[in-house]
């Protein structure tokens, strides 16, 4: 039995500047405001937003999916909160957790436009990697980044992700199928402290 599935509401990860915790209903206003303010920054790298993307009802649906992912062991979603001021600044999620002979997951992350290039994504990713390997006993974390997203690719490589190849037309982004570079980080790879 994987105990982490049962303790989801209390799962908090910490770094020197951040708390990573499960998204909550009370986060809606801060989340919607940050996502709206960051749309231009994130839009080139994300699926096209639905017409109701930032509505309260769509947010509730997102929370239901997160809860099911936790419960079923398919995902571990975290909102990234800066300790100073208790400010929501982004998210870092483990998605598509696969057990059995794979023991792997995909990682996804975003940091709101006002908070980019301040080291927050680096801290969040490193902490989620530690959680994935130490608490979930995963063997492999995979990341996909569009070749044009040089900043994200450089961040992943700085952390220690290794390039494995290009996945052609992997995700439907901004109205077209986009190629993505595939990178991975293994449980045995060197990790710096968070």
C-alpha angles and dihedrals in degrees: 000000000000105000094197089073091062098046098048098125091057098041108119126164121200138199127176091276106017145060117203112199143155114285113258136203089244090061093069099099094045092044095049092047093048094045091049093048090047100045096105090048097049101031098088091057104039138068114272112278118248119238090256096040097128099037122118091241092053089049090052088052090051090052091050090053090048091050092050091048090053093045094047094042093242099117148012111207119191131184111215112229123185108228092217103081093356089257125170106231106166147307140272118192140182106217135183095020107196121196131184114058093350106053090184143126142187120245124216129178145168134183121202117255096251090057105042123124094022097106096259097118090049092052093045095048093047092050093048089049090054090050092048094052102033103034102026097033092225120165102204138028119194130200130191121203131174111248090238092057095087095164094055093044091050091049093052092048091048089054090051106264112150124222112242104172147287123296107209117227091349102157136024104238128168094350100313142071109262132202116237132196111234119221131174141197119201130208090247095051117108114269125194119221116268 
